[in-house]
Amino acid sequence: MNPNLLNINDWEFKGVYCFVSLNSQNSLYLTVDKKVVYIDMDDVLCNYSKAHKKTLEDNPEILFPQSQPGFFENLEPMSNAIESFHFFLKSDCFDPFILT
């Protein structure tokens, strides 16, 4: 595993609730109340600043490059961003949402 990525064992989860219950077959099961995590897209998951600067340099007549079709679709990911977001997606403790 990449040592730069998040390790769930190093976290203290305050406010994460686990419930142990019996199902209809009298088997125990665990339910986790996931914490919602909002992750910004611009310069956190994707390199917005780099693309914005390059577009302005290449096309100075475009005042708002982010308004051009396809601008957000073609942003390159930040280092470890994809792996880190997958960590949250696979986690039983977090419910991630992307903000922009």
Contacts in CASP RR format, 6 or more apart in sequence:
PFRMAT RR
TARGET T0000
AUTHOR 0000-0000-0000
METHOD contacts of the structure
MODEL  1
MNPNLLNINDWEFKGVYCFVSLNSQNSLYLTVDKKVVYIDMDDVLCNYSK
AHKKTLEDNPEILFPQSQPGFFENLEPMSNAIESFHFFLKSDCFDPFILT
1 7 0 8 1.000
2 80 0 8 1.000
2 83 0 8 1.000
4 80 0 8 1.000
5 80 0 8 1.000
5 83 0 8 1.000
5 84 0 8 1.000
5 87 0 8 1.000
6 84 0 8 1.000
6 87 0 8 1.000
8 87 0 8 1.000
8 91 0 8 1.000
8 93 0 8 1.000
13 35 0 8 1.000
13 93 0 8 1.000
15 33 0 8 1.000
15 35 0 8 1.000
16 32 0 8 1.000
16 33 0 8 1.000
16 34 0 8 1.000
16 35 0 8 1.000
16 93 0 8 1.000
17 32 0 8 1.000
17 33 0 8 1.000
18 30 0 8 1.000
18 31 0 8 1.000
18 32 0 8 1.000
18 33 0 8 1.000
19 30 0 8 1.000
19 31 0 8 1.000
19 32 0 8 1.000
19 33 0 8 1.000
20 28 0 8 1.000
20 29 0 8 1.000
20 30 0 8 1.000
20 31 0 8 1.000
21 28 0 8 1.000
21 29 0 8 1.000
21 31 0 8 1.000
22 28 0 8 1.000
22 29 0 8 1.000
23 29 0 8 1.000
32 92 0 8 1.000
32 93 0 8 1.000
34 91 0 8 1.000
34 92 0 8 1.000
34 93 0 8 1.000
34 94 0 8 1.000
34 95 0 8 1.000
35 93 0 8 1.000
35 94 0 8 1.000
35 95 0 8 1.000
36 94 0 8 1.000
36 95 0 8 1.000
36 96 0 8 1.000
36 97 0 8 1.000
37 88 0 8 1.000
37 94 0 8 1.000
37 95 0 8 1.000
37 96 0 8 1.000
37 97 0 8 1.000
38 96 0 8 1.000
38 97 0 8 1.000
38 98 0 8 1.000
38 99 0 8 1.000
39 45 0 8 1.000
39 85 0 8 1.000
39 88 0 8 1.000
39 96 0 8 1.000
39 97 0 8 1.000
39 98 0 8 1.000
39 99 0 8 1.000
40 98 0 8 1.000
40 99 0 8 1.000
40 100 0 8 1.000
41 48 0 8 1.000
41 72 0 8 1.000
41 75 0 8 1.000
41 98 0 8 1.000
41 99 0 8 1.000
41 100 0 8 1.000
42 48 0 8 1.000
42 49 0 8 1.000
42 100 0 8 1.000
43 49 0 8 1.000
43 78 0 8 1.000
44 78 0 8 1.000
44 81 0 8 1.000
45 77 0 8 1.000
45 78 0 8 1.000
45 81 0 8 1.000
45 85 0 8 1.000
45 98 0 8 1.000
46 72 0 8 1.000
46 75 0 8 1.000
46 76 0 8 1.000
46 77 0 8 1.000
46 78 0 8 1.000
46 81 0 8 1.000
47 75 0 8 1.000
47 76 0 8 1.000
47 77 0 8 1.000
47 78 0 8 1.000
48 66 0 8 1.000
48 75 0 8 1.000
50 76 0 8 1.000
51 65 0 8 1.000
51 71 0 8 1.000
51 74 0 8 1.000
51 75 0 8 1.000
51 76 0 8 1.000
52 65 0 8 1.000
52 66 0 8 1.000
55 62 0 8 1.000
55 65 0 8 1.000
55 68 0 8 1.000
55 71 0 8 1.000
56 62 0 8 1.000
56 65 0 8 1.000
59 65 0 8 1.000
62 68 0 8 1.000
65 71 0 8 1.000
66 72 0 8 1.000
72 100 0 8 1.000
85 96 0 8 1.000
85 98 0 8 1.000
88 94 0 8 1.000
88 96 0 8 1.000
89 96 0 8 1.000
END
